């Protein structure tokens, strides 16, 4: 079972990966405002949610990972370099997470942020990679905050993601034009920022985007370093 969900406010995709036999599931990049939707779906399908994973510390929405941990006792996971020290799992390149008889492999894809990760799911028929904001459909994530680096992102995409088979399905963290899925071969061939571009050309493009500051960055980043749930205040006395 596989489910792709969409948050209209931030244009964020959230993904459910399910081992039907074991009834175990993983959620990637959950959004706090949809917590009740996630729990309803978990109950509807009689699932045990094992992991709530982040591709990075988001700047445009607040994660539901901490809320899911509070309510369902799941383990939260994020990249070691993200600075989200309250997450249960500090993930590194090459780590593998099991749910039922299936596995998700962690692939470090820094550049959008220093700690950005992608998750590779080996399916029975086709592999899927969940790229967060590293690789988008016909685009990529910006590199001008949170330790972003355009050259590093180019290397992550071309050396890590583009080394997968052309048939590997690419599921991004966002899309702003109604697109839901791409594949490695398509992005290698037609991605406007990457196809036929040298590393220097890509860096020049990224360094001249001049994008506005994300509206929620000052709220979302500190909150997401705490898995979306503030630490309880210590009562003095």
N, C-alpha and C positions, 0 to 999 in steps of 0.2 A: 504494500500500500504506500502511496506517495501523494502528498497534498501540498499544493502551492497556494498561499494566502497573501492578500494584498492590503496594505494600509494606505488609504487614499491621502491622508494628511501629509505623510512623508514619502509617499511612493515607494515604500519599503516592501520587499518580498520576505515572507517567512515560510519556512519549509518544515513539513512533517515527514520523517522517514520511519517506516514501520516494518518490523518483522512480524508477518501475520501469524506464523506458527507459534512464536513465543509471546505474541501480543506486547512486545516491547517497542518503544519508540524513542526517537531523537527529534528535538526541535532546534532549528537554526534561526537565529536572529528574531526572537519573539519581541513583540511590541506591547508595552504595558497596557495600552488602551484596549487591547483585544484579549486580555487575560480570561475573561468569562467565556469567550468563544473557544479558546483553546481547551479550557477545562470541560466545557460541554462536549466537544468532539472526543476528548479522551474518554469521558464517561460513556458516550454513545457507542464507541467501538470497543469498550472494555479493555483499554490499553494501560500499560504501566509505562509512564514517561521516565526514561532513565537519565537522559542528559538534556540540558538546555545550553546550547553552544552559541558563542558569538564569533563572528568573523573579525570583529575589531570593536573598539570602544566608539560607539556611534555619536555623531554630533547633531543629528537631526531628529532623533526620537529617544525616548527613554525605554530601556529594555524591560521585558517582563521576566527575565531569568530569576531575579531574586524573589519575586512574587511566586513564581512556580516552585522555587525551593521551599518557601514558607508553607505553601499549601499542599504540595504533592511530594515533598522530600526528594526532589530530583537533585542531581549534581550539576552545578554550573561550571562551564569551561570557557576559557578565553586565553589568548596568546600571552605567553610569559612577559613579553615586552610591552604589553598594553598598560601596565600599572594598575590593573584591577585586582588588587591583592586579596579582596574578600571572596573571589571566585574559588570554588573547591578545587578545580583542576587548572593548573598553569601549564598550558599546552605548548609543545615544541614540535618543530618539523620532524615528521616521521612517526609521531605518536599514532596509535590506533585505538579506537574506541569500539567496543563490541556491544551490540544489542541483538539478543537472540543469537542466531547463527551468522549474523552479518557484521560488517565492520565499516567504519568510516576512518579514512586515513587523513591525518593532518598534513597540509602542505603550507609551509611558510611562504607567503607572498607579500612581503613588505613593500612599501612605497607610497601607498595612499596614507597609511599610518605606519609607524615603525613596527607595530606588533600585528599587522594584518595577517590573517590566515585564510586559506581556502580548505574545503573539505571534499575529499574524493570518495564517492560511494560506488563500489563495484556492484552493479546490478546484474541480474541473470541474463538480460538481453543487451543492455547498454550501460556504459559507465556514465555517471553524472558528477560534475564538479560544481560546487556552490562557492562562488568566487567573491561574495561580498561586494566591496567597492573597488576591488583590484581591477577586474575586467568586467565591463558592462557590455550590453549589446550595442555594437557599433560605437563604443566609447570606452572610457575608463574613469576611475575615481580621480578627483583632484589631488594635488600633492603639496598644497601650500599651508598646511597646519598639522599639528599632532605628530611632528617628526617626519612628515612626508618628504619624499625625495623622488623627483621625476626619473632620474637615471636608475635608481633602485627599482622603481616600479616597472620600467622597461625591461630590466633584467628578470624580474619576477614573472612577468607575462610571457616574454619570449623564451626564457630558458626553463621555466617550470610548467606553466599552463600549456604553452604551445608545444611542449614536448610530448603531451598526451596524444592519443590517436585522434585523427580528424573527426571521428564519429562521436567522440565524447561530448555529451550534452553540457552546455554551459548555462547555469542558472544564476543570474546576477542578484546582487543585493537590492538593486533599484532598477526601475525603468520609468521614464517619464512620457512614453509614447505608446503605451498599451502593449508592448512586446513582452513575451513571457519566457522565451527560451531561444538559445542559439546553439551553435556547436563550435568546436575548436577549429575545424576546417573553414567554416564561414568567417570566423573572426580573423583568422590568419589572412584570408583572401580580401576582405572588404572593410575591415574596421578602419574608420576614417582617420584615427589617430595613430594607427600602428602599421597597417598594411603598406609595405614598400618603404617604410620610414626607417632611417638609421637611428641609432640611439641619440645622436646629437640633434637630429631633426625633431625627434619626439620631445626631448628636453626643452627645446625652443618653443614648441607648441604649448607645452604644459606651463612653462614659465610666463606665458603671455595670455593666459585665459582671462585674467582679471575678473574673477567671479566674486559676487557679493559674499559676505560672511554669512554662514548658516544662522538662521534666526534663533535657534535653540542651543547653539553651541555652548554658551556660558552656563546653561542649566543642564543640558544633556550629558556633556562629558564628565563633570564631577559626579553626577548621579550614576552614570553607567560604570564608573570606576568602583562604585559600591554595588554593582549588579542591579541598579535601579531602586534599591531599598536603602534609605539612610540608616546609619548605625544608630542604635538607641542612645539617647542622652544619659550620661552618668549623673545620678542624683546625688548631690553633696549633702552631707549631714549625718 
